[in-house]
Amino acid sequence: MCTKYPVVLVHGWSGFSTILGYPYYFGVKEALEKKGADVYTASLSGVNTDDVRGEQLWDFIQDVKRKSGKDKVNLIGHSQGALDCRYVAAVYPHSVASVTSVDGANHGSESADALRAAYEPGSCKEGFVALAVNAFEKAIAFLSGHPFEPEDFIASLNSLTTEGVQAFNEKYPQGLPEVWGGEGPEVVNGIYYYSWSGIIKDGICEQGLNELDPLHLWMKHGAKTFVNEVDQNDGLVGRYSSHLGKVICSDYSMDHLDAINQLAGIRTNTVNVIDLYTDHLDFLRSKGV
């Protein structure tokens, strides 16, 4: 026996469902299916606004409903994907049973703030970077089998800044904590809201082989851009910035990409990321969704 409704995995910023068979959520779909879940992986624009990606996710969910014969889905979103899930839950609540945020930028990203500050709006430098990133994302979309998804780097960057997410939260506040660092309501409009996330914990005994993962090194560099949540972030999102609904845990030993079991399953010595997803599946089942 598994969850009552299908599970939809939603990728984050600059993400994909699969590239030539290689998954964004490494090993997660297979682990959930092994436990009997009906699992689908969405493919959205790699770089675009939450509203654009949210509408793409809604289109995908309608297809999942037709295929599964179920009238609702359980959404699990990583990074920006959590915002896309929240959008759908707010605008189309009748089709969502639960929203789970994994290292979600629910109050913005200080790394996005730093990147936004590095490029003067309307400058040639900003335009060049936007062209390069959009072209790269078009290539990723092509390799993932979804070449027609619109890409807009600047719009996506603006939407992930603290200011951009604040505006998003004013429109879609469901599940947000009223107090910084606290928890939000577990159930809003009949939809369950949960979150978990991690922080970078240094030390070879803690990190093990993860210390050699090039993606982990990138996340450690991103952590240096933080001002408010110094030493309490995963490299791209702050610990308390990730809080949404009932907080399962927000200081697991994992960086932003460890949360999706990247690179290729390399992780810290103390957290089995796959177990987090399979345990959460059991938890959702206990809630009847």
Secondary structure as the mmCIF struct_conf table of DSSP 4:
data_model
#
loop_
_struct_conf.conf_type_id
_struct_conf.id
_struct_conf.beg_label_comp_id
_struct_conf.beg_label_asym_id
_struct_conf.beg_label_seq_id
_struct_conf.end_label_comp_id
_struct_conf.end_label_asym_id
_struct_conf.end_label_seq_id
BEND BEND1 LYS A 4 TYR A 5
STRN STRN1 VAL A 7 VAL A 10
TURN_TY1_P TURN_TY1_P1 TRP A 13 SER A 14
BEND BEND2 SER A 17 SER A 17
STRN STRN2 THR A 18 ILE A 19
TURN_TY1_P TURN_TY1_P2 LEU A 20 GLY A 21
STRN STRN3 TYR A 22 PRO A 23
BEND BEND3 TYR A 24 TYR A 25
TURN_TY1_P TURN_TY1_P3 PHE A 26 GLY A 27
HELX_RH_AL_P HELX_RH_AL_P1 VAL A 28 LYS A 34
TURN_TY1_P TURN_TY1_P4 LYS A 35 GLY A 36
STRN STRN4 VAL A 39 THR A 41
BEND BEND4 GLY A 46 VAL A 47
HELX_RH_AL_P HELX_RH_AL_P2 ASP A 50 SER A 68
BEND BEND5 ASP A 71 ASP A 71
STRN STRN5 VAL A 73 HIS A 78
TURN_TY1_P TURN_TY1_P5 SER A 79 SER A 79
HELX_RH_AL_P HELX_RH_AL_P3 GLN A 80 VAL A 91
BEND BEND6 TYR A 92 TYR A 92
HELX_RH_3T_P HELX_RH_3T_P1 PRO A 93 SER A 95
STRN STRN6 VAL A 96 VAL A 102
BEND BEND7 ASP A 103 ASP A 103
TURN_TY1_P TURN_TY1_P6 ASN A 106 HIS A 107
HELX_RH_AL_P HELX_RH_AL_P4 GLU A 110 ALA A 118
BEND BEND8 TYR A 119 TYR A 119
TURN_TY1_P TURN_TY1_P7 PRO A 121 GLY A 122
HELX_RH_AL_P HELX_RH_AL_P5 CYS A 124 LEU A 143
TURN_TY1_P TURN_TY1_P8 SER A 144 GLY A 145
TURN_TY1_P TURN_TY1_P9 PRO A 147 PHE A 148
HELX_RH_AL_P HELX_RH_AL_P6 PHE A 153 LEU A 160
BEND BEND9 THR A 161 THR A 161
HELX_RH_AL_P HELX_RH_AL_P7 THR A 162 LYS A 171
TURN_TY1_P TURN_TY1_P10 GLN A 174 GLY A 175
BEND BEND10 GLU A 178 VAL A 179
TURN_TY1_P TURN_TY1_P11 TRP A 180 GLY A 181
BEND BEND11 GLY A 182 GLY A 182
BEND BEND12 GLU A 186 GLU A 186
STRN STRN7 VAL A 187 VAL A 188
TURN_TY1_P TURN_TY1_P12 ASN A 189 GLY A 190
STRN STRN8 ILE A 191 ILE A 199
HELX_RH_AL_P HELX_RH_AL_P8 ILE A 204 GLN A 207
HELX_RH_3T_P HELX_RH_3T_P2 GLY A 208 LEU A 212
HELX_RH_AL_P HELX_RH_AL_P9 PRO A 214 ALA A 223
TURN_TY1_P TURN_TY1_P13 LYS A 224 THR A 225
BEND BEND13 VAL A 227 GLU A 229
TURN_TY1_P TURN_TY1_P14 VAL A 230 ASP A 231
BEND BEND14 GLN A 232 GLN A 232
STRN STRN9 ASN A 233 ASN A 233
BEND BEND15 GLY A 235 VAL A 237
STRN STRN10 GLY A 238 GLY A 238
TURN_TY1_P TURN_TY1_P15 ARG A 239 ARG A 239
HELX_RH_3T_P HELX_RH_3T_P3 TYR A 240 SER A 242
BEND BEND16 GLY A 245 GLY A 245
STRN STRN11 LYS A 246 SER A 253
TURN_TY1_P TURN_TY1_P16 HIS A 256 LEU A 257
HELX_RH_3T_P HELX_RH_3T_P4 ASP A 258 ILE A 260
TURN_TY1_P TURN_TY1_P17 ASN A 261 GLY A 265
BEND BEND17 ASN A 269 THR A 270
HELX_RH_AL_P HELX_RH_AL_P10 VAL A 273 SER A 286
TURN_TY1_P TURN_TY1_P18 LYS A 287 GLY A 288
#
